[in-house]
């Protein structure tokens, strides 16, 4: 049974690819990241006017969607970290857990949790974002930052020894659910019986139990940052986050970071299951030589992004705080109403490490704005001078699915008269 799936009727949203109003990130816990002031000068958060829409399907299983106005720490506690499940939450045990590595390899392997913990340990700060985050007006909190720890994947793949035909790596989770595959052509392999629809149309429905699986190239899988992860923020993974072991692939959207990982398979082609070829596919309309061409690409790596988190008043002075992620951040700019873009101050942290996969916090000194309603927009630049696109960017506006919506985000706020 599926416990979480964003409504299918919302997948095709017809054009615009970025959501202007969002509210994410409820964070508390270690390391205060945004100073609050003391005594009479303590910060006051001015709430955004454009709050998220209610979830049209509250039983869908989306949990712990984060609230920007509460963002005040670097790490998101595990019990507050967002959860998106497509199938069930397996109840695996540490004692019985096994991870197998097989397929097109010279040496198949089976490892216990103790085996993995006995291997070299590595950790990475990585901001995990769902690829659907900010693509819908209610699903706007699918992001969080954690310190993930485990053993590197690459040495185990090398020890297994990929055969010549082993070019793709499939990661299988223990979670599974029923999936109905429809074929209106009237032909399905295996001799299944056709189903007549109420409207009289023909076609075949095949219901199968499908396990969660995602794949990436062997070259991508051998990235030294990829982890067979068993710890989150210094503690064992919680069940909802993939206990005992999940894949952590820094720099990739959440769907690639397979939870409840039990099998790794090397094969000669990309896995074409639901989460690779049917869902989590970005569809774009392109015009080539005057003709419409539809393109289909599987969701993969993170995209450069930023968002205003909150407006702060301290005494009579205002500032805007926010976060940027998806790439190593070089600078962030903020625009108020239709004014010029102005540079924000990046808040460097000891947690950033040598290769940043974690978000960067920023602060913009607004000063003393006029009372009344204002808009606040942010845009991020990475170290290669790539720019977070505007919502009307041609590449974004040609997209008719909500995945990978990384356009500039605008929030609305009302400054009080006193």
Buried (B, 14 or more C-beta within 10 A) or exposed (E): EBBBBBEEEBBEBEEBBBBBBBBBBBBBBBEEBBEEEEEEEEBEBBEBEBBBEEBBBEEBBBBBBBBBBBBBBBBBBBEBBBBBBBBBBBEBEBEEBEBBBBBBBEEEBEBBBEBBBEBEBBBBBBBBBBBBBBBBBBBBBBBBBBBBBBBBBBEBBEEBEBEEEBBBBBBBBBBBBEBEBEBEEEEBEEEBEEEEEEEEEEBBBBEEEBBBBBBBEBEBBBBEBBBBBBBBBEEBBEBBBBBBBBBBBBBBBBBBBBBBBBBBBBBEEBBEBBBBEEBBBBBBEEEEEEEEEEEEBBBBBBBBBBBBBBBBBBEEEBBBBBBBBBBBBBBBBBBBEEEEEEEBEBBEBEBBBEEBBBBBBBBBEBEEBEEEEBBBBBBBBBEEEBEBBEBEBEEBBBBBBBBBBBBBBBBBBBBEEE
